[in-house]
Amino acid sequence: MKVVATTRSAQGTGASRRLRRAGRVPGILYGSTAAPTSIELDHNTLFHALRKESFHASILDLELDGKAGEQVLLRDVQMHAFKPQVLHVDFQRVAANEKIHVKVPLHFVNAENSPAVKQSGAVVSHVFTEIDVSCLPKDLPEFIAVDLSSLSVGQNIHVRDLKLPEGVTAVSSENHVLVTVTVPRGMEETAVPAAADAAATPAAAPAAAEKK
């Protein structure tokens, strides 16, 4: 994905306010051996880009003052407390041969096909929706899929249970619980008589056969 920015010369709170009134967003570009650079971006373009999940966990191509070639990561976003307005952004330069630490979103799939949901009516809760990983920029995934199709009642999914892409390692503790499964109290109570009825049904068939 591409980010277009220009160098910002004016500094200070007043200058930032004037930029925002003009539909621009102040920001900072830092990292690598280069000195931090004050930048500005078009607000509406940035605002719509921020609504895309991949913009937050991808290597971005930065075009600065019309010159392309910088690869960056979005590191911080400051939003207005109640207005749909971006106040400030931070981007970090990345080097192809240096590992980065970044939070990657988790996509939970196939929960509706799991024994926990289909057979027990369980509720699947997502404790964490992202994890911190370490990898080279070329190996950074936009997301990590978590397959819940085999999930059963009483089972938790931990960081150690994830199937990470090649070249990616988890920085978050391997013992962190990502998914829990609980059966609502009402479902537990109705499950007992249902199981008893199911057990009694086969026994009635032979009795009926003997009467014939």
C-alpha positions as CSV (number, residue, x, y, z in Angstrom):
1,M,0.0,0.0,0.0
2,K,1.1,3.5,-0.8
3,V,1.4,6.6,1.5
4,V,1.9,10.0,0.0
5,A,3.5,12.7,2.2
6,T,5.4,16.0,2.0
7,T,8.1,17.4,4.3
8,R,6.7,19.7,7.0
9,S,8.8,22.8,7.9
10,A,6.4,24.6,10.2
11,Q,6.6,23.3,13.8
12,G,4.6,23.8,17.0
13,T,1.0,23.6,18.2
14,G,-0.2,26.6,16.2
15,A,1.3,25.3,13.0
16,S,-0.3,21.9,13.5
17,R,-3.7,23.5,14.1
18,R,-3.4,25.4,10.8
19,L,-2.5,22.2,9.0
20,R,-5.6,20.5,10.4
21,R,-7.8,23.3,9.4
22,A,-6.4,23.0,5.9
23,G,-7.3,19.3,5.7
24,R,-3.8,18.1,6.4
25,V,-2.4,15.8,9.2
26,P,1.0,16.4,10.8
27,G,3.2,13.4,11.4
28,I,6.7,12.1,12.0
29,L,8.9,9.7,10.1
30,Y,11.7,8.1,12.2
31,G,13.9,5.0,12.3
32,S,17.0,3.6,10.6
33,T,20.1,5.9,10.6
34,A,18.3,8.9,9.2
35,A,17.2,11.8,11.4
36,P,13.4,12.0,12.2
37,T,11.5,14.0,9.6
38,S,8.4,16.0,10.1
39,I,5.8,15.3,7.5
40,E,2.2,16.1,6.6
41,L,-0.4,14.1,4.7
42,D,-3.9,14.6,3.2
43,H,-6.4,14.0,5.9
44,N,-9.2,12.4,4.0
45,T,-6.9,10.0,2.1
46,L,-5.3,8.9,5.4
47,F,-8.6,8.7,7.2
48,H,-10.0,6.2,4.7
49,A,-6.7,4.2,4.6
50,L,-6.9,3.8,8.4
51,R,-10.2,2.1,8.1
52,K,-8.5,-0.8,6.3
53,E,-7.1,-3.5,8.6
54,S,-4.2,-4.2,6.3
55,F,-3.0,-0.6,6.6
56,H,-2.1,-1.2,10.3
57,A,-0.1,-4.4,9.7
58,S,1.6,-4.1,6.4
59,I,4.8,-2.7,5.0
60,L,3.8,0.6,3.3
61,D,5.5,2.3,0.4
62,L,6.1,6.0,1.3
63,E,6.3,8.6,-1.3
64,L,7.9,11.7,0.2
65,D,8.1,14.9,-1.7
66,G,7.4,13.0,-4.9
67,K,10.2,10.5,-4.3
68,A,9.3,6.9,-3.7
69,G,11.4,4.2,-2.2
70,E,10.9,4.4,1.6
71,Q,9.4,1.4,3.3
72,V,7.6,2.2,6.5
73,L,5.3,0.8,9.2
74,L,2.4,2.7,10.8
75,R,3.4,3.0,14.5
76,D,0.9,5.3,16.1
77,V,-2.3,7.2,15.4
78,Q,-3.8,10.0,17.5
79,M,-7.6,10.5,16.9
80,H,-9.8,13.3,18.1
81,A,-11.8,12.4,21.2
82,F,-15.2,12.6,19.6
83,K,-14.7,13.9,16.0
84,P,-13.8,11.6,13.1
85,Q,-10.5,13.4,12.7
86,V,-6.9,12.2,12.6
87,L,-4.7,14.5,14.7
88,H,-1.2,13.0,14.3
89,V,0.5,9.9,12.8
90,D,3.9,8.2,13.3
91,F,5.6,6.1,10.7
92,Q,8.8,4.0,11.2
93,R,11.3,3.3,8.5
94,V,12.1,-0.4,8.1
95,A,15.2,-2.1,6.7
96,A,14.9,-5.3,4.6
97,N,17.5,-7.1,6.7
98,E,16.3,-6.1,10.2
99,K,13.5,-7.9,12.1
100,I,10.6,-5.8,13.2
101,H,8.1,-6.2,16.1
102,V,4.5,-5.5,15.2
103,K,1.0,-6.4,16.3
104,V,-0.8,-8.6,13.7
105,P,-4.6,-9.1,13.8
106,L,-6.1,-12.6,14.3
107,H,-8.9,-13.8,12.1
108,F,-11.0,-16.5,13.9
109,V,-12.6,-18.9,11.4
110,N,-14.9,-21.9,11.4
111,A,-16.1,-21.6,15.0
112,E,-19.7,-22.4,13.8
113,N,-18.5,-25.8,12.5
114,S,-16.8,-26.8,15.8
115,P,-18.2,-29.5,18.1
116,A,-18.4,-26.9,20.9
117,V,-20.9,-24.8,19.0
118,K,-22.7,-27.4,16.9
119,Q,-23.2,-30.0,19.6
120,S,-23.1,-28.0,22.8
121,G,-24.3,-24.5,21.8
122,A,-21.2,-23.1,23.4
123,V,-20.1,-19.4,23.3
124,V,-16.7,-18.8,21.8
125,S,-15.0,-15.7,23.3
126,H,-12.0,-14.0,21.8
127,V,-9.7,-12.8,24.6
128,F,-7.1,-11.2,22.3
129,T,-7.7,-10.2,18.7
130,E,-4.0,-9.5,17.8
131,I,-0.6,-10.7,18.8
132,D,2.9,-9.3,18.8
133,V,5.2,-11.0,16.3
134,S,8.8,-10.7,15.1
135,C,9.9,-11.2,11.5
136,L,11.7,-9.6,8.6
137,P,9.6,-7.1,6.7
138,K,9.2,-9.5,3.7
139,D,7.6,-12.1,6.0
140,L,5.1,-9.8,7.7
141,P,1.5,-11.3,7.3
142,E,-1.5,-9.0,7.1
143,F,-3.3,-11.3,9.5
144,I,-3.0,-14.8,11.2
145,A,-5.9,-17.2,10.7
146,V,-7.0,-19.2,13.8
147,D,-9.0,-22.3,12.7
148,L,-11.6,-23.2,15.4
149,S,-13.3,-26.1,13.6
150,S,-12.0,-28.7,16.0
151,L,-12.7,-26.6,19.2
152,S,-14.5,-28.5,21.9
153,V,-16.1,-27.6,25.2
154,G,-13.6,-26.8,28.0
155,Q,-10.8,-26.2,25.4
156,N,-8.8,-23.0,25.3
157,I,-6.6,-21.8,22.4
158,H,-3.2,-20.4,23.5
159,V,-0.5,-18.5,21.5
160,R,1.5,-21.7,21.5
161,D,-1.3,-23.4,19.5
162,L,-1.1,-21.0,16.6
163,K,0.3,-22.1,13.2
164,L,2.5,-19.1,12.3
165,P,3.7,-18.4,8.8
166,E,7.3,-19.3,8.0
167,G,9.7,-16.7,9.3
168,V,7.3,-15.4,11.9
169,T,7.7,-15.9,15.6
170,A,5.4,-14.9,18.4
171,V,6.7,-12.3,20.9
172,S,3.6,-12.5,23.1
173,S,3.8,-15.2,25.8
174,E,3.0,-18.6,24.5
175,N,0.8,-19.1,27.5
176,H,-1.5,-16.2,26.7
177,V,-5.1,-17.5,26.2
178,L,-6.6,-16.3,22.9
179,V,-9.9,-18.2,22.9
180,T,-12.2,-19.6,25.6
181,V,-15.3,-21.7,25.3
182,T,-18.2,-21.6,27.7
183,V,-21.6,-23.3,27.7
184,P,-24.5,-21.0,28.8
185,R,-26.2,-22.2,32.0
186,G,-29.5,-22.7,30.3
187,M,-27.9,-25.0,27.7
188,E,-26.2,-27.0,30.4
189,E,-29.5,-27.7,32.1
190,T,-31.4,-28.7,29.0
191,A,-28.5,-31.0,27.9
192,V,-29.1,-33.5,30.7
193,P,-32.7,-34.4,29.9
194,A,-32.0,-34.5,26.2
195,A,-29.2,-37.0,26.8
196,A,-31.5,-39.1,29.0
197,D,-34.2,-39.2,26.3
198,A,-31.6,-40.2,23.7
199,A,-30.4,-43.0,25.9
200,A,-33.9,-44.3,26.5
201,T,-35.0,-44.4,22.9
202,P,-33.0,-47.5,21.7
203,A,-34.3,-49.5,24.7
204,A,-38.0,-49.0,23.6
205,A,-37.5,-50.6,20.2
206,P,-36.8,-54.2,21.3
207,A,-39.7,-54.1,23.7
208,A,-42.1,-53.2,20.9
209,A,-40.6,-55.9,18.8
210,E,-41.3,-58.6,21.4
211,K,-45.0,-57.6,21.6
212,K,-45.4,-58.3,17.9
